[in-house]
Amino acid sequence: MNTKRKRYTLGEFLQAAETWITFYTQERPYEELDTLSPLHSAKPHESEDIPSLAL
């Protein structure tokens, strides 16, 4: 049985982490927000956009 796993570079990891965090904090629907993402929930209230994570 071959159990070798692909190794990723730090850059690949950071890109994947940034993508996941952006999805989780800005795009994922929240039940508490009537299934809207935080970004879409803020728009009608003229709130500022949710800042993105800069890595």
mmCIF file of the N, C-alpha and C atoms, coordinates in Angstrom:
data_MODEL
# 
_entry.id   MODEL 
# 
loop_
_atom_site.group_PDB 
_atom_site.id 
_atom_site.type_symbol 
_atom_site.label_atom_id 
_atom_site.label_alt_id 
_atom_site.label_comp_id 
_atom_site.label_asym_id 
_atom_site.label_entity_id 
_atom_site.label_seq_id 
_atom_site.pdbx_PDB_ins_code 
_atom_site.Cartn_x 
_atom_site.Cartn_y 
_atom_site.Cartn_z 
_atom_site.occupancy 
_atom_site.B_iso_or_equiv 
_atom_site.pdbx_formal_charge 
_atom_site.auth_seq_id 
_atom_site.auth_comp_id 
_atom_site.auth_asym_id 
_atom_site.auth_atom_id 
_atom_site.pdbx_PDB_model_num 
ATOM 1   N N  . MET A 1 1  ? 0.839   -1.178 0.000  1.00 0.00 ? 1  MET A N  1 
ATOM 2   C CA . MET A 1 1  ? 0.000   0.000  0.000  1.00 0.00 ? 1  MET A CA 1 
ATOM 3   C C  . MET A 1 1  ? 0.889   1.247  0.000  1.00 0.00 ? 1  MET A C  1 
ATOM 4   N N  . ASN A 1 2  ? 0.644   2.142  -0.936 1.00 0.00 ? 2  ASN A N  1 
ATOM 5   C CA . ASN A 1 2  ? 1.419   3.366  -1.046 1.00 0.00 ? 2  ASN A CA 1 
ATOM 6   C C  . ASN A 1 2  ? 0.722   4.476  -0.258 1.00 0.00 ? 2  ASN A C  1 
ATOM 7   N N  . THR A 1 3  ? 1.358   4.980  0.781  1.00 0.00 ? 3  THR A N  1 
ATOM 8   C CA . THR A 1 3  ? 0.740   6.010  1.619  1.00 0.00 ? 3  THR A CA 1 
ATOM 9   C C  . THR A 1 3  ? 1.411   7.366  1.460  1.00 0.00 ? 3  THR A C  1 
ATOM 10  N N  . LYS A 1 4  ? 2.190   7.549  0.386  1.00 0.00 ? 4  LYS A N  1 
ATOM 11  C CA . LYS A 1 4  ? 2.838   8.845  0.158  1.00 0.00 ? 4  LYS A CA 1 
ATOM 12  C C  . LYS A 1 4  ? 1.781   9.904  -0.133 1.00 0.00 ? 4  LYS A C  1 
ATOM 13  N N  . ARG A 1 5  ? 1.994   11.077 0.425  1.00 0.00 ? 5  ARG A N  1 
ATOM 14  C CA . ARG A 1 5  ? 1.090   12.196 0.194  1.00 0.00 ? 5  ARG A CA 1 
ATOM 15  C C  . ARG A 1 5  ? 1.836   13.288 -0.550 1.00 0.00 ? 5  ARG A C  1 
ATOM 16  N N  . LYS A 1 6  ? 1.109   14.035 -1.364 1.00 0.00 ? 6  LYS A N  1 
ATOM 17  C CA . LYS A 1 6  ? 1.714   15.155 -2.077 1.00 0.00 ? 6  LYS A CA 1 
ATOM 18  C C  . LYS A 1 6  ? 2.123   16.222 -1.072 1.00 0.00 ? 6  LYS A C  1 
ATOM 19  N N  . ARG A 1 7  ? 3.272   16.781 -1.263 1.00 0.00 ? 7  ARG A N  1 
ATOM 20  C CA . ARG A 1 7  ? 3.731   17.867 -0.405 1.00 0.00 ? 7  ARG A CA 1 
ATOM 21  C C  . ARG A 1 7  ? 3.455   19.195 -1.102 1.00 0.00 ? 7  ARG A C  1 
ATOM 22  N N  . TYR A 1 8  ? 3.003   20.143 -0.327 1.00 0.00 ? 8  TYR A N  1 
ATOM 23  C CA . TYR A 1 8  ? 2.679   21.457 -0.859 1.00 0.00 ? 8  TYR A CA 1 
ATOM 24  C C  . TYR A 1 8  ? 3.707   22.482 -0.397 1.00 0.00 ? 8  TYR A C  1 
ATOM 25  N N  . THR A 1 9  ? 3.893   23.505 -1.189 1.00 0.00 ? 9  THR A N  1 
ATOM 26  C CA . THR A 1 9  ? 4.799   24.587 -0.804 1.00 0.00 ? 9  THR A CA 1 
ATOM 27  C C  . THR A 1 9  ? 4.071   25.512 0.168  1.00 0.00 ? 9  THR A C  1 
ATOM 28  N N  . LEU A 1 10 ? 4.826   26.340 0.852  1.00 0.00 ? 10 LEU A N  1 
ATOM 29  C CA . LEU A 1 10 ? 4.224   27.309 1.760  1.00 0.00 ? 10 LEU A CA 1 
ATOM 30  C C  . LEU A 1 10 ? 3.304   28.251 0.985  1.00 0.00 ? 10 LEU A C  1 
ATOM 31  N N  . GLY A 1 11 ? 3.710   28.656 -0.190 1.00 0.00 ? 11 GLY A N  1 
ATOM 32  C CA . GLY A 1 11 ? 2.878   29.537 -1.017 1.00 0.00 ? 11 GLY A CA 1 
ATOM 33  C C  . GLY A 1 11 ? 1.553   28.894 -1.383 1.00 0.00 ? 11 GLY A C  1 
ATOM 34  N N  . GLU A 1 12 ? 1.583   27.611 -1.742 1.00 0.00 ? 12 GLU A N  1 
ATOM 35  C CA . GLU A 1 12 ? 0.342   26.893 -2.067 1.00 0.00 ? 12 GLU A CA 1 
ATOM 36  C C  . GLU A 1 12 ? -0.562  26.800 -0.848 1.00 0.00 ? 12 GLU A C  1 
ATOM 37  N N  . PHE A 1 13 ? 0.035   26.524 0.310  1.00 0.00 ? 13 PHE A N  1 
ATOM 38  C CA . PHE A 1 13 ? -0.742  26.461 1.537  1.00 0.00 ? 13 PHE A CA 1 
ATOM 39  C C  . PHE A 1 13 ? -1.380  27.802 1.864  1.00 0.00 ? 13 PHE A C  1 
ATOM 40  N N  . LEU A 1 14 ? -0.594  28.886 1.790  1.00 0.00 ? 14 LEU A N  1 
ATOM 41  C CA . LEU A 1 14 ? -1.126  30.208 2.106  1.00 0.00 ? 14 LEU A CA 1 
ATOM 42  C C  . LEU A 1 14 ? -2.238  30.611 1.153  1.00 0.00 ? 14 LEU A C  1 
ATOM 43  N N  . GLN A 1 15 ? -2.107  30.277 -0.127 1.00 0.00 ? 15 GLN A N  1 
ATOM 44  C CA . GLN A 1 15 ? -3.161  30.586 -1.097 1.00 0.00 ? 15 GLN A CA 1 
ATOM 45  C C  . GLN A 1 15 ? -4.435  29.818 -0.764 1.00 0.00 ? 15 GLN A C  1 
ATOM 46  N N  . ALA A 1 16 ? -4.295  28.552 -0.438 1.00 0.00 ? 16 ALA A N  1 
ATOM 47  C CA . ALA A 1 16 ? -5.464  27.734 -0.074 1.00 0.00 ? 16 ALA A CA 1 
ATOM 48  C C  . ALA A 1 16 ? -6.110  28.265 1.205  1.00 0.00 ? 16 ALA A C  1 
ATOM 49  N N  . ALA A 1 17 ? -5.295  28.665 2.175  1.00 0.00 ? 17 ALA A N  1 
ATOM 50  C CA . ALA A 1 17 ? -5.830  29.204 3.428  1.00 0.00 ? 17 ALA A CA 1 
ATOM 51  C C  . ALA A 1 17 ? -6.578  30.508 3.182  1.00 0.00 ? 17 ALA A C  1 
ATOM 52  N N  . GLU A 1 18 ? -6.013  31.381 2.366  1.00 0.00 ? 18 GLU A N  1 
ATOM 53  C CA . GLU A 1 18 ? -6.669  32.658 2.055  1.00 0.00 ? 18 GLU A CA 1 
ATOM 54  C C  . GLU A 1 18 ? -7.996  32.422 1.333  1.00 0.00 ? 18 GLU A C  1 
ATOM 55  N N  . THR A 1 19 ? -8.017  31.490 0.393  1.00 0.00 ? 19 THR A N  1 
ATOM 56  C CA . THR A 1 19 ? -9.247  31.164 -0.333 1.00 0.00 ? 19 THR A CA 1 
ATOM 57  C C  . THR A 1 19 ? -10.317 30.663 0.623  1.00 0.00 ? 19 THR A C  1 
ATOM 58  N N  . TRP A 1 20 ? -9.933  29.765 1.532  1.00 0.00 ? 20 TRP A N  1 
ATOM 59  C CA . TRP A 1 20 ? -10.895 29.204 2.477  1.00 0.00 ? 20 TRP A CA 1 
ATOM 60  C C  . TRP A 1 20 ? -11.408 30.271 3.432  1.00 0.00 ? 20 TRP A C  1 
ATOM 61  N N  . ILE A 1 21 ? -10.516 31.114 3.959  1.00 0.00 ? 21 ILE A N  1 
ATOM 62  C CA . ILE A 1 21 ? -10.928 32.153 4.903  1.00 0.00 ? 21 ILE A CA 1 
ATOM 63  C C  . ILE A 1 21 ? -11.853 33.155 4.221  1.00 0.00 ? 21 ILE A C  1 
ATOM 64  N N  . THR A 1 22 ? -11.552 33.536 2.990  1.00 0.00 ? 22 THR A N  1 
ATOM 65  C CA . THR A 1 22 ? -12.414 34.457 2.246  1.00 0.00 ? 22 THR A CA 1 
ATOM 66  C C  . THR A 1 22 ? -13.798 33.844 2.057  1.00 0.00 ? 22 THR A C  1 
ATOM 67  N N  . PHE A 1 23 ? -13.846 32.582 1.664  1.00 0.00 ? 23 PHE A N  1 
ATOM 68  C CA . PHE A 1 23 ? -15.139 31.916 1.517  1.00 0.00 ? 23 PHE A CA 1 
ATOM 69  C C  . PHE A 1 23 ? -15.872 31.880 2.851  1.00 0.00 ? 23 PHE A C  1 
ATOM 70  N N  . TYR A 1 24 ? -15.200 31.473 3.910  1.00 0.00 ? 24 TYR A N  1 
ATOM 71  C CA . TYR A 1 24 ? -15.839 31.286 5.206  1.00 0.00 ? 24 TYR A CA 1 
ATOM 72  C C  . TYR A 1 24 ? -16.363 32.594 5.778  1.00 0.00 ? 24 TYR A C  1 
ATOM 73  N N  . THR A 1 25 ? -15.612 33.688 5.627  1.00 0.00 ? 25 THR A N  1 
ATOM 74  C CA . THR A 1 25 ? -16.007 34.944 6.253  1.00 0.00 ? 25 THR A CA 1 
ATOM 75  C C  . THR A 1 25 ? -16.835 35.859 5.360  1.00 0.00 ? 25 THR A C  1 
ATOM 76  N N  . GLN A 1 26 ? -16.778 35.663 4.037  1.00 0.00 ? 26 GLN A N  1 
ATOM 77  C CA . GLN A 1 26 ? -17.476 36.593 3.149  1.00 0.00 ? 26 GLN A CA 1 
ATOM 78  C C  . GLN A 1 26 ? -18.550 35.952 2.290  1.00 0.00 ? 26 GLN A C  1 
ATOM 79  N N  . GLU A 1 27 ? -18.433 34.691 1.969  1.00 0.00 ? 27 GLU A N  1 
ATOM 80  C CA . GLU A 1 27 ? -19.355 34.088 1.016  1.00 0.00 ? 27 GLU A CA 1 
ATOM 81  C C  . GLU A 1 27 ? -20.288 33.041 1.619  1.00 0.00 ? 27 GLU A C  1 
ATOM 82  N N  . ARG A 1 28 ? -19.847 32.369 2.678  1.00 0.00 ? 28 ARG A N  1 
ATOM 83  C CA . ARG A 1 28 ? -20.624 31.273 3.256  1.00 0.00 ? 28 ARG A CA 1 
ATOM 84  C C  . ARG A 1 28 ? -21.922 31.811 3.844  1.00 0.00 ? 28 ARG A C  1 
ATOM 85  N N  . PRO A 1 29 ? -23.059 31.199 3.508  1.00 0.00 ? 29 PRO A N  1 
ATOM 86  C CA . PRO A 1 29 ? -24.320 31.662 4.092  1.00 0.00 ? 29 PRO A CA 1 
ATOM 87  C C  . PRO A 1 29 ? -24.389 31.358 5.588  1.00 0.00 ? 29 PRO A C  1 
ATOM 88  N N  . TYR A 1 30 ? -24.869 32.331 6.339  1.00 0.00 ? 30 TYR A N  1 
ATOM 89  C CA . TYR A 1 30 ? -25.027 32.186 7.784  1.00 0.00 ? 30 TYR A CA 1 
ATOM 90  C C  . TYR A 1 30 ? -26.508 32.110 8.116  1.00 0.00 ? 30 TYR A C  1 
ATOM 91  N N  . GLU A 1 31 ? -26.885 31.143 8.901  1.00 0.00 ? 31 GLU A N  1 
ATOM 92  C CA . GLU A 1 31 ? -28.281 30.989 9.291  1.00 0.00 ? 31 GLU A CA 1 
ATOM 93  C C  . GLU A 1 31 ? -28.757 32.231 10.047 1.00 0.00 ? 31 GLU A C  1 
ATOM 94  N N  . GLU A 1 32 ? -27.896 32.798 10.888 1.00 0.00 ? 32 GLU A N  1 
ATOM 95  C CA . GLU A 1 32 ? -28.261 33.974 11.666 1.00 0.00 ? 32 GLU A CA 1 
ATOM 96  C C  . GLU A 1 32 ? -28.523 35.203 10.797 1.00 0.00 ? 32 GLU A C  1 
ATOM 97  N N  . LEU A 1 33 ? -28.033 35.183 9.575  1.00 0.00 ? 33 LEU A N  1 
ATOM 98  C CA . LEU A 1 33 ? -28.220 36.313 8.651  1.00 0.00 ? 33 LEU A CA 1 
ATOM 99  C C  . LEU A 1 33 ? -29.235 35.974 7.566  1.00 0.00 ? 33 LEU A C  1 
ATOM 100 N N  . ASP A 1 34 ? -30.183 35.107 7.902  1.00 0.00 ? 34 ASP A N  1 
ATOM 101 C CA . ASP A 1 34 ? -31.202 34.659 6.942  1.00 0.00 ? 34 ASP A CA 1 
ATOM 102 C C  . ASP A 1 34 ? -30.554 34.051 5.704  1.00 0.00 ? 34 ASP A C  1 
ATOM 103 N N  . THR A 1 35 ? -29.560 33.250 5.915  1.00 0.00 ? 35 THR A N  1 
ATOM 104 C CA . THR A 1 35 ? -28.792 32.518 4.902  1.00 0.00 ? 35 THR A CA 1 
ATOM 105 C C  . THR A 1 35 ? -28.060 33.425 3.907  1.00 0.00 ? 35 THR A C  1 
ATOM 106 N N  . LEU A 1 36 ? -27.780 34.647 4.315  1.00 0.00 ? 36 LEU A N  1 
ATOM 107 C CA . LEU A 1 36 ? -26.947 35.534 3.501  1.00 0.00 ? 36 LEU A CA 1 
ATOM 108 C C  . LEU A 1 36 ? -25.511 35.443 3.990  1.00 0.00 ? 36 LEU A C  1 
ATOM 109 N N  . SER A 1 37 ? -24.591 35.769 3.124  1.00 0.00 ? 37 SER A N  1 
ATOM 110 C CA . SER A 1 37 ? -23.197 35.864 3.550  1.00 0.00 ? 37 SER A CA 1 
ATOM 111 C C  . SER A 1 37 ? -23.036 37.194 4.284  1.00 0.00 ? 37 SER A C  1 
ATOM 112 N N  . PRO A 1 38 ? -22.012 37.335 5.116  1.00 0.00 ? 38 PRO A N  1 
ATOM 113 C CA . PRO A 1 38 ? -21.790 38.623 5.774  1.00 0.00 ? 38 PRO A CA 1 
ATOM 114 C C  . PRO A 1 38 ? -21.651 39.768 4.769  1.00 0.00 ? 38 PRO A C  1 
ATOM 115 N N  . LEU A 1 39 ? -20.986 39.502 3.657  1.00 0.00 ? 39 LEU A N  1 
ATOM 116 C CA . LEU A 1 39 ? -20.800 40.533 2.638  1.00 0.00 ? 39 LEU A CA 1 
ATOM 117 C C  . LEU A 1 39 ? -22.146 40.976 2.064  1.00 0.00 ? 39 LEU A C  1 
ATOM 118 N N  . HIS A 1 40 ? -23.022 40.026 1.725  1.00 0.00 ? 40 HIS A N  1 
ATOM 119 C CA . HIS A 1 40 ? -24.327 40.374 1.168  1.00 0.00 ? 40 HIS A CA 1 
ATOM 120 C C  . HIS A 1 40 ? -25.254 40.968 2.223  1.00 0.00 ? 40 HIS A C  1 
ATOM 121 N N  . SER A 1 41 ? -25.091 40.579 3.464  1.00 0.00 ? 41 SER A N  1 
ATOM 122 C CA . SER A 1 41 ? -25.903 41.129 4.535  1.00 0.00 ? 41 SER A CA 1 
ATOM 123 C C  . SER A 1 41 ? -25.555 42.590 4.801  1.00 0.00 ? 41 SER A C  1 
ATOM 124 N N  . ALA A 1 42 ? -24.298 42.958 4.625  1.00 0.00 ? 42 ALA A N  1 
ATOM 125 C CA . ALA A 1 42 ? -23.847 44.322 4.903  1.00 0.00 ? 42 ALA A CA 1 
ATOM 126 C C  . ALA A 1 42 ? -24.256 45.306 3.806  1.00 0.00 ? 42 ALA A C  1 
ATOM 127 N N  . LYS A 1 43 ? -24.378 44.840 2.572  1.00 0.00 ? 43 LYS A N  1 
ATOM 128 C CA . LYS A 1 43 ? -24.653 45.736 1.440  1.00 0.00 ? 43 LYS A CA 1 
ATOM 129 C C  . LYS A 1 43 ? -25.921 46.584 1.619  1.00 0.00 ? 43 LYS A C  1 
ATOM 130 N N  . PRO A 1 44 ? -27.089 45.995 1.947  1.00 0.00 ? 44 PRO A N  1 
ATOM 131 C CA . PRO A 1 44 ? -28.296 46.827 2.043  1.00 0.00 ? 44 PRO A CA 1 
ATOM 132 C C  . PRO A 1 44 ? -28.237 47.867 3.159  1.00 0.00 ? 44 PRO A C  1 
ATOM 133 N N  . HIS A 1 45 ? -27.390 47.666 4.131  1.00 0.00 ? 45 HIS A N  1 
ATOM 134 C CA . HIS A 1 45 ? -27.284 48.591 5.258  1.00 0.00 ? 45 HIS A CA 1 
ATOM 135 C C  . HIS A 1 45 ? -26.206 49.633 5.037  1.00 0.00 ? 45 HIS A C  1 
ATOM 136 N N  . GLU A 1 46 ? -25.674 49.667 3.836  1.00 0.00 ? 46 GLU A N  1 
ATOM 137 C CA . GLU A 1 46 ? -24.615 50.591 3.456  1.00 0.00 ? 46 GLU A CA 1 
ATOM 138 C C  . GLU A 1 46 ? -23.421 50.497 4.394  1.00 0.00 ? 46 GLU A C  1 
ATOM 139 N N  . SER A 1 47 ? -23.201 49.310 4.911  1.00 0.00 ? 47 SER A N  1 
ATOM 140 C CA . SER A 1 47 ? -22.022 49.080 5.758  1.00 0.00 ? 47 SER A CA 1 
ATOM 141 C C  . SER A 1 47 ? -20.814 48.893 4.849  1.00 0.00 ? 47 SER A C  1 
ATOM 142 N N  . GLU A 1 48 ? -19.662 49.103 5.420  1.00 0.00 ? 48 GLU A N  1 
ATOM 143 C CA . GLU A 1 48 ? -18.444 48.885 4.644  1.00 0.00 ? 48 GLU A CA 1 
ATOM 144 C C  . GLU A 1 48 ? -18.287 47.399 4.377  1.00 0.00 ? 48 GLU A C  1 
ATOM 145 N N  . ASP A 1 49 ? -17.615 47.087 3.283  1.00 0.00 ? 49 ASP A N  1 
ATOM 146 C CA . ASP A 1 49 ? -17.345 45.695 2.957  1.00 0.00 ? 49 ASP A CA 1 
ATOM 147 C C  . ASP A 1 49 ? -16.520 45.055 4.057  1.00 0.00 ? 49 ASP A C  1 
ATOM 148 N N  . ILE A 1 50 ? -16.659 43.764 4.162  1.00 0.00 ? 50 ILE A N  1 
ATOM 149 C CA . ILE A 1 50 ? -15.850 42.990 5.085  1.00 0.00 ? 50 ILE A CA 1 
ATOM 150 C C  . ILE A 1 50 ? -14.421 42.996 4.541  1.00 0.00 ? 50 ILE A C  1 
ATOM 151 N N  . PRO A 1 51 ? -13.446 43.384 5.343  1.00 0.00 ? 51 PRO A N  1 
ATOM 152 C CA . PRO A 1 51 ? -12.074 43.411 4.830  1.00 0.00 ? 51 PRO A CA 1 
ATOM 153 C C  . PRO A 1 51 ? -11.576 42.007 4.522  1.00 0.00 ? 51 PRO A C  1 
ATOM 154 N N  . SER A 1 52 ? -10.744 41.912 3.518  1.00 0.00 ? 52 SER A N  1 
ATOM 155 C CA . SER A 1 52 ? -10.180 40.615 3.174  1.00 0.00 ? 52 SER A CA 1 
ATOM 156 C C  . SER A 1 52 ? -8.877  40.412 3.939  1.00 0.00 ? 52 SER A C  1 
ATOM 157 N N  . LEU A 1 53 ? -8.477  39.176 4.025  1.00 0.00 ? 53 LEU A N  1 
ATOM 158 C CA . LEU A 1 53 ? -7.242  38.832 4.718  1.00 0.00 ? 53 LEU A CA 1 
ATOM 159 C C  . LEU A 1 53 ? -6.077  38.955 3.749  1.00 0.00 ? 53 LEU A C  1 
ATOM 160 N N  . ALA A 1 54 ? -5.131  39.766 4.081  1.00 0.00 ? 54 ALA A N  1 
ATOM 161 C CA . ALA A 1 54 ? -3.942  39.901 3.231  1.00 0.00 ? 54 ALA A CA 1 
ATOM 162 C C  . ALA A 1 54 ? -2.831  39.053 3.814  1.00 0.00 ? 54 ALA A C  1 
ATOM 163 N N  . LEU A 1 55 ? -2.393  38.077 3.050  1.00 0.00 ? 55 LEU A N  1 
ATOM 164 C CA . LEU A 1 55 ? -1.299  37.225 3.514  1.00 0.00 ? 55 LEU A CA 1 
ATOM 165 C C  . LEU A 1 55 ? -0.016  37.585 2.813  1.00 0.00 ? 55 LEU A C  1 
# 
